[in-house]
Amino acid sequence: MAIKVHPSFAIHAGEWLKTEIVEAHGVSINDLAEAFGVSRQSVSAVLNGRAALTADMAIRFEKAFGVKAETLLRMHSRYELAKAREHEADLVVKRLIAA
């Protein structure tokens, strides 16, 4: 049986990375983008919750800070599912197979 976590505990992985990893290490977005070999805009969008954390970006964070990409992707997946569940009642879907 899976443990249900209240949606309020779901946090965007990028926002968590920003506060708990990037800022905690005193790294600027410009320096991070340069180290990752990506644009400042792409790093900023992830860290500020405007873009999803991709597997590629998760691996970059793993290489830079040691936090496992799998952990970050699970965190982000839970966040996205919690956000979708907020609007679950709005989804109209016809059941195809009887339960």
Beta strands, then each sheet from edge to edge (+ up, - down):
end
